[in-house]
Amino acid sequence: MESKMGEWAFILGVLIAVVIGLFSSKLSINIQGWLILLLVVVGLIVGLLNITEKETTPFLIASVALLITGTAGDTLKIIPLIGDYLSGIVQAIAVFVTPAAIVVALKAIRSLAKGG
């Protein structure tokens, strides 16, 4: 059951990130704020329910790659026609992945502190 909830949370997070990226210029600041808060909550759920101990290292490596890409999102804006959309999507995905990465990293640290 937790596995399915984690899967759905991941799909929901990616969809919300895409919506924010595609429509951020058309959404009010208030709605954007609530959607970003929802992304953070969904990211926490994914980090808590979706990532097993075996998946920790690959997930954290992928998270670092996404977070680095998210910080370079402004560079994407120079692409004609679609740059603003790509930049918004990448930055929203970074917002979604950040809380999940924090949870998974803390779980890994706790596991190391316990001795395995």
Buried (B, 14 or more C-beta within 10 A) or exposed (E): EEEEBBEBBBEBBBEBBBBBBBBBEEBEEEEBEEBBEBBBEBBBBBBBBBBEEEEBEEBBEEBEEBBEBBEEBEEBEEEEEEBBBBBBBBBBBBBBBBBBBBBBBEBBEEEEEEEE
